[in-house]
């Protein structure tokens, strides 16, 4: 498994994962508090509704419903999200690597390594999405921005979701293997 991450020991990976996991939970909690101010009938899923708007008319309707104070909260949410991107992508990637090492089955190891690297792609998509949403917050009326944000959000959510599914299933398999050895 050295090829996965030769510059960081398994113990170092666990330590960094623990820090990133805690930071991700704290940042997610802060984002959820900020995003409470962004829930409206036009944006029932707060910032996620904005991310997935897809068209200029939907994005502008959300911005109008938010008003000037909502736009400030949206900007704050997007700003915190840049930090969140680093911690969630790192935490999910390291969790995939740690589980791949524990699973020891070549196809499962390869899937874990690929999904770990895909979290970098998810982070790049999330950053691009944020950039597009900031353009809309700043008043751009280009149809490109909501379309780009939606496309990036869909890729991001898909890759993060696949990583989380791998983590849940992998943790289950590791647990089953440990229980089997204990008998």
Secondary structure, DSSP 4 states (H G I P E B T S, - for coil): -GGG-TTS-HHHHHHHHHHHHHHHHHHHHHHHHHHGGG--SS-TTTHHHHHT--SHHHHHHHHHHHHHHHHHHHHHHHHHHHHHHHHHHHHHHHHHHHHHHHH--HHHHHHHHHHHHHHHHHHHHHHHHHHHHHHHHTT---HHHHHHHHHHHHHHHHHHHHHHHHHHHHHHHHHHHHHHHH-
